Amino acid sequence: KQVLAAQQKISGVENRIVQYKGFSLFSTVEGIAVKNHIKDKIVFIRPQPSQVLGDYREVAVEVKVESVTLAQTVKFLETIQASPQFLRVKRAQLKTRYNDPRLLDGTFVVASYEQVTK
């Protein structure tokens, strides 16, 4: 029973892994920021070196935001996780702003995966 559940979960993830050409993690993350009204809070979206993990290539970007509320941050991260493509927040660092403790600065590493063609 557990094996079947694990196989179904793996299958679900594999179906969400990028299967088509033209997908851009950078553009997708930027679009999610626009949708969540924080694009103007982004300091940068910086590509990270890709890594091959077995049959998959991990493509990642680092996103830095400034002066966002906790609610904006949570909504942004939830939207990333709920993306039709398999996106994963690998790292998230948040700190309160010195000049306004109600606001946060954050850095996130977001990864997507694509099948390596052989």
Secondary structure, 3 states (H helix, E strand, C coil): CHHHHHHHHHHHHHHHCECCCCCCHHHHHHHHHHHCCCHHHEEEEEEEEEEEECCEEEEEEEEEEEEECHHHHHHHHHHHHCCCCCEEEEEEEEEECCCCCCCEEEEEEEEEEEECCC
